[in-house]
Amino acid sequence: MIDVIAFAKNGKYTGLKVSGHAGFDENGRDIVCAAVSVLTLNLANSIEHFCDDDFSVDSSDGFFHLILQDRSEKSGVLLDSCILGLMDIGEEYGDFIKINLQEVK
């Protein structure tokens, strides 16, 4: 199961943490893991390439954690888009991915 925590402050996403493996199929054939990996890694690459915002990212096999230090309009749209994609995956493959919202101070 993939666990996603979407962090929000005042109703706006500020980061996300993704951990685990879907277990939908064997390694190299797991479309749920592949889709989540593409969305999260593209998020980090896009923020780095298109935005001047400070952010932290930690990524390893089965783990991804990204926090926006400053949320600009651009980085906010990219993060919102990634979380929307993860929610869409959850609607189709809910037995393999769980998404929770956590309000932060």
N, CA, C and O of each residue as an XYZ file, in Angstrom:
420
protein
N       0.853     -1.178      0.000
C       0.000      0.000      0.000
C       0.899      1.242      0.000
O       1.883      1.319      0.736
N       0.540      2.191     -0.828
C       1.222      3.486     -0.850
C       0.441      4.424      0.060
O      -0.773      4.575     -0.076
N       1.152      5.045      0.982
C       0.555      6.028      1.882
C       1.000      7.418      1.463
O       2.194      7.684      1.329
N       0.032      8.301      1.257
C       0.302      9.686      0.880
C      -0.261     10.585      1.961
O      -1.419     10.446      2.356
N       0.559     11.505      2.437
C       0.086     12.567      3.327
C       0.291     13.874      2.589
O       1.416     14.230      2.240
N      -0.796     14.587      2.352
C      -0.744     15.903      1.724
C      -0.829     16.939      2.843
O      -1.824     16.997      3.567
N       0.202     17.746      2.980
C       0.246     18.765      4.019
C      -0.397     20.045      3.503
O      -0.164     20.444      2.362
N      -1.199     20.685      4.335
C      -1.863     21.930      3.949
C      -1.805     22.929      5.095
O      -1.841     22.566      6.271
N      -1.715     24.189      4.718
C      -1.745     25.293      5.670
C      -2.738     26.311      5.142
O      -2.624     26.775      4.007
N      -3.708     26.654      5.964
C      -4.755     27.611      5.562
C      -5.421     27.210      4.249
O      -5.703     28.063      3.408
N      -5.673     25.906      4.073
C      -6.374     25.423      2.904
C      -5.549     25.297      1.636
O      -6.094     24.995      0.574
N      -4.224     25.526      1.728
C      -3.356     25.419      0.549
C      -2.287     24.364      0.818
O      -1.677     24.335      1.886
N      -2.074     23.503     -0.171
C      -1.064     22.461     -0.018
C       0.324     23.073      0.102
O       0.669     24.022     -0.602
N       1.115     22.501      1.018
C       2.480     22.967      1.241
C       3.518     21.870      1.044
O       4.718     22.142      1.056
N       3.068     20.646      0.864
C       4.004     19.554      0.671
C       3.293     18.218      0.683
O       2.074     18.139      0.835
N       4.087     17.168      0.517
C       3.525     15.837      0.590
C       4.596     14.831      0.955
O       5.785     15.031      0.711
N       4.134     13.742      1.546
C       5.017     12.630      1.888
C       4.384     11.364      1.338
O       3.205     11.096      1.568
N       5.171     10.593      0.616
C       4.699      9.364     -0.018
C       5.624      8.241      0.425
O       6.847      8.368      0.353
N       5.031      7.133      0.884
C       5.861      6.003      1.298
C       5.157      4.695      0.974
O       3.930      4.629      0.890
N       5.958      3.668      0.795
C       5.433      2.332      0.554
C       5.431      1.948     -0.910
O       5.845      2.710     -1.784
N       4.956      0.749     -1.144
C       4.825      0.207     -2.495
C       3.400     -0.285     -2.660
O       2.801     -0.797     -1.714
N       2.864     -0.134     -3.843
C       1.459     -0.463     -4.080
C       1.185     -1.960     -3.953
O       0.184     -2.360     -3.360
N       2.052     -2.769     -4.494
C       1.789     -4.205     -4.505
C       0.742     -4.591     -5.539
O       0.145     -5.663     -5.444
N       0.515     -3.736     -6.517
C      -0.449     -4.018     -7.581
C       0.048     -5.134     -8.488
O      -0.733     -5.963     -8.955
N       1.359     -5.148     -8.733
C       1.979     -6.149     -9.600
C       3.428     -6.304     -9.164
O       3.875     -5.622     -8.243
N       4.153     -7.183     -9.809
C       5.556     -7.404     -9.463
C       6.394     -6.181     -9.816
O       5.990     -5.350    -10.629
N       7.578     -6.082     -9.185
C       8.499     -4.979     -9.480
C       8.742     -4.881    -10.973
O       8.932     -5.889    -11.654
N       8.734     -3.651    -11.476
C       8.951     -3.417    -12.892
C       7.681     -3.483    -13.726
O       7.683     -3.104    -14.897
N       6.592     -3.966    -13.125
C       5.320     -4.067    -13.837
C       4.181     -3.406    -13.058
O       3.022     -3.478    -13.465
N       4.513     -2.773    -11.954
C       3.496     -2.178    -11.073
C       3.129     -0.784    -11.585
O       3.863      0.179    -11.362
N       1.998     -0.686    -12.268
C       1.602      0.589    -12.877
C       1.214      1.636    -11.833
O       1.337      2.833    -12.091
N       0.754      1.211    -10.677
C       0.392      2.177     -9.636
C       1.657      2.830     -9.088
O       1.726      4.054     -8.970
N       2.655      2.018     -8.753
C       3.936      2.579     -8.283
C       4.567      3.473     -9.350
O       5.094      4.542     -9.043
N       4.510      3.029    -10.593
C       5.107      3.813    -11.674
C       4.419      5.163    -11.812
O       5.087      6.185    -11.968
N       3.100      5.178    -11.758
C       2.358      6.436    -11.898
C       2.674      7.394    -10.753
O       2.872      8.587    -10.980
N       2.721      6.882     -9.535
C       3.033      7.721     -8.376
C       4.457      8.251     -8.478
O       4.705      9.420     -8.181
N       5.384      7.414     -8.892
C       6.779      7.845     -9.046
C       6.913      8.945    -10.084
O       7.616      9.931     -9.862
N       6.246      8.781    -11.210
C       6.312      9.795    -12.268
C       5.768     11.129    -11.755
O       6.394     12.169    -11.954
N       4.620     11.105    -11.104
C       4.028     12.355    -10.614
C       4.927     13.052     -9.599
O       5.139     14.261     -9.690
N       5.456     12.308     -8.637
C       6.232     12.943     -7.568
C       7.595     13.432     -8.055
O       8.018     14.537     -7.713
N       8.274     12.624     -8.843
C       9.587     13.055     -9.333
C       9.453     14.219    -10.315
O      10.286     15.125    -10.330
N       8.408     14.187    -11.129
C       8.175     15.308    -12.035
C       7.850     16.580    -11.254
O       8.235     17.673    -11.670
N       7.156     16.452    -10.143
C       6.875     17.609     -9.284
C       8.177     18.261     -8.831
O       8.361     19.466     -9.000
N       9.077     17.471     -8.259
C      10.350     18.027     -7.776
C      11.155     18.640     -8.921
O      11.696     19.737     -8.781
N      11.235     17.944    -10.038
C      11.988     18.465    -11.189
C      11.365     19.749    -11.724
O      12.085     20.681    -12.082
N      10.043     19.809    -11.784
C       9.362     20.992    -12.314
C       9.534     22.198    -11.401
O       9.760     23.309    -11.880
N       9.430     21.991    -10.096
C       9.629     23.112     -9.170
C      11.057     23.636     -9.285
O      11.284     24.846     -9.305
N      12.015     22.715     -9.361
C      13.418     23.126     -9.482
C      13.656     23.876    -10.793
O      14.393     24.861    -10.817
N      13.043     23.422    -11.870
C      13.294     23.997    -13.193
C      12.514     25.287    -13.444
O      13.055     26.227    -14.026
N      11.257     25.345    -13.017
C      10.377     26.452    -13.391
C      10.134     27.491    -12.302
O       9.561     28.546    -12.575
N      10.560     27.211    -11.075
C      10.247     28.110     -9.957
C      11.526     28.550     -9.247
O      12.552     27.874     -9.304
N      11.440     29.682     -8.589
C      12.555     30.162     -7.783
C      12.333     29.895     -6.299
O      13.067     30.417     -5.459
N      11.341     29.096     -5.973
C      10.959     28.852     -4.583
C      11.950     27.935     -3.878
O      12.553     27.050     -4.485
N      12.099     28.173     -2.584
C      12.874     27.260     -1.755
C      11.988     26.069     -1.404
O      10.823     26.226     -1.040
N      12.567     24.878     -1.523
C      11.848     23.671     -1.136
C      12.861     22.615     -0.726
O      14.032     22.678     -1.101
N      12.395     21.648      0.044
C      13.251     20.526      0.412
C      12.623     19.258     -0.144
O      11.401     19.120     -0.187
N      13.472     18.345     -0.564
C      12.985     17.078     -1.101
C      13.915     15.959     -0.644
O      15.135     16.115     -0.614
N      13.318     14.847     -0.295
C      14.050     13.638      0.071
C      13.381     12.502     -0.692
O      12.173     12.292     -0.581
N      14.169     11.781     -1.458
C      13.603     10.725     -2.287
C      14.515      9.512     -2.282
O      15.728      9.626     -2.464
N      13.921      8.360     -2.072
C      14.635      7.095     -2.179
C      13.620      6.033     -2.574
O      12.446      6.347     -2.768
N      14.040      4.810     -2.695
C      13.145      3.741     -3.120
C      11.953      3.627     -2.167
O      12.117      3.292     -0.994
N      10.776      3.902     -2.672
C       9.569      3.780     -1.870
C       9.309      4.926     -0.926
O       8.459      4.813     -0.043
N      10.032      6.051     -1.089
C       9.850      7.191     -0.184
C      10.080      8.487     -0.950
O      11.014      8.601     -1.743
N       9.206      9.466     -0.694
C       9.329     10.792     -1.289
C       8.733     11.791     -0.310
O       7.613     11.608      0.168
N       9.475     12.839     -0.016
C       8.998     13.862      0.913
C       9.415     15.221      0.365
O      10.605     15.490      0.200
N       8.438     16.074      0.083
C       8.702     17.403     -0.458
C       7.934     18.427      0.365
O       6.746     18.257      0.639
N       8.621     19.482      0.752
C       8.012     20.590      1.492
C       8.394     21.894      0.806
O       9.571     22.154      0.556
N       7.391     22.709      0.504
C       7.642     24.052     -0.027
C       7.936     24.980      1.137
O       7.136     25.089      2.066
N       9.079     25.650      1.090
C       9.389     26.648      2.119
C       8.568     27.911      1.853
O       8.065     28.549      2.779
N       8.445     28.253      0.584
C       7.625     29.378      0.128
C       6.758     28.852     -1.001
O       7.261     28.236     -1.941
N       5.474     29.089     -0.912
C       4.558     28.616     -1.957
C       4.197     29.790     -2.854
O       3.395     30.643     -2.473
N       4.780     29.834     -4.030
C       4.403     30.847     -5.013
C       3.212     30.321     -5.805
O       2.777     29.185     -5.612
N       2.696     31.151     -6.688
C       1.588     30.699     -7.523
C       2.021     29.512     -8.391
O       1.278     28.542     -8.540
N       3.230     29.598     -8.962
C       3.720     28.523     -9.840
C       3.911     27.207     -9.086
O       3.396     26.168     -9.499
N       4.655     27.256     -7.979
C       4.906     26.007     -7.261
C       3.617     25.464     -6.668
O       3.450     24.250     -6.555
N       2.703     26.352     -6.288
C       1.415     25.914     -5.768
C       0.610     25.154     -6.800
O       0.010     24.126     -6.487
N       0.588     25.647     -8.027
C      -0.143     24.966     -9.101
C       0.497     23.601     -9.382
O      -0.210     22.615     -9.587
N       1.820     23.546     -9.391
C       2.495     22.268     -9.634
C       2.174     21.260     -8.534
O       1.886     20.099     -8.822
N       2.223     21.695     -7.281
C       1.908     20.804     -6.160
C       0.439     20.388     -6.206
O       0.122     19.210     -6.036
N      -0.456     21.346     -6.436
C      -1.887     21.036     -6.529
C      -2.141     20.007     -7.635
O      -2.933     19.082     -7.457
N      -1.471     20.171     -8.767
C      -1.635     19.262     -9.892
C      -1.162     17.852     -9.544
O      -1.819     16.870     -9.891
N      -0.038     17.754     -8.866
C       0.480     16.452     -8.457
C      -0.499     15.767     -7.512
O      -0.791     14.581     -7.672
N      -1.000     16.494     -6.542
C      -1.929     15.905     -5.574
C      -3.238     15.514     -6.261
O      -3.825     14.487     -5.922
N      -3.697     16.308     -7.209
C      -4.880     15.941     -7.988
C      -4.644     14.618     -8.718
O      -5.509     13.743     -8.723
N      -3.479     14.479     -9.329
C      -3.148     13.228    -10.019
C      -3.120     12.043     -9.064
O      -3.612     10.965     -9.396
N      -2.543     12.239     -7.877
C      -2.513     11.167     -6.880
C      -3.927     10.797     -6.434
O      -4.229      9.619     -6.241
N      -4.796     11.801     -6.271
C      -6.187     11.532     -5.894
C      -6.914     10.768     -6.997
O      -7.724      9.885     -6.715
N      -6.625     11.107     -8.249
C      -7.226     10.375     -9.367
C      -6.789      8.906     -9.353
O      -7.596      8.010     -9.600
N      -5.520      8.671     -9.067
C      -5.033      7.294     -8.948
C      -5.768      6.594     -7.807
O      -6.148      5.429     -7.923
N      -5.964      7.319     -6.699
C      -6.683      6.751     -5.560
C      -8.113      6.379     -5.883
O      -8.629      5.393     -5.356
N      -8.759      7.145     -6.736
C     -10.133      6.824     -7.126
C     -10.202      5.521     -7.922
O     -11.152      4.750     -7.785
N      -9.206      5.288     -8.740
C      -9.195      4.090     -9.589
C      -8.583      2.878     -8.885
O      -9.022      1.746     -9.091
N      -7.569      3.120     -8.057
C      -6.806      2.029     -7.435
C      -6.773      2.188     -5.916
O      -5.715      2.071     -5.297
N      -7.926      2.452     -5.326
C      -8.023      2.748     -3.893
C      -7.528      1.658     -2.970
O      -7.188      1.940     -1.821
N      -7.477      0.413     -3.438
C      -6.968     -0.670     -2.600
C      -5.447     -0.634     -2.485
O      -4.868     -1.358     -1.676
N      -4.795      0.210     -3.295
C      -3.339      0.208     -3.364
C      -2.706      1.536     -2.956
O      -1.484      1.630     -2.843
N      -3.528      2.560     -2.735
C      -3.021      3.881     -2.348
C      -4.017      4.533     -1.394
O      -5.226      4.513     -1.624
N      -3.490      5.107     -0.327
C      -4.311      5.796      0.666
C      -3.798      7.237      0.776
O      -2.597      7.464      0.922
N      -4.710      8.199      0.705
C      -4.331      9.614      0.724
C      -5.011     10.284      1.913
O      -6.225     10.182      2.086
N      -4.212     10.971      2.728
C      -4.715     11.696      3.887
C      -4.255     13.152      3.831
O      -3.190     13.463      3.297
N      -5.066     14.018      4.382
C      -4.728     15.431      4.479
C      -4.310     15.730      5.919
O      -4.963     15.293      6.867
N      -3.223     16.472      6.070
C      -2.751     16.868      7.400
C      -2.552     18.372      7.417
O      -1.728     18.907      6.675
N      -3.306     19.047      8.261
C      -3.160     20.490      8.416
C      -1.915     20.771      9.259
O      -1.713     20.142     10.297
N      -1.087     21.712      8.816
C       0.136     22.077      9.537
C       0.053     23.531      9.961
O      -0.728     24.309      9.414
N       0.862     23.883     10.933
C       0.873     25.274     11.436
C       1.850     26.116     10.671
O       1.993     27.306     10.954
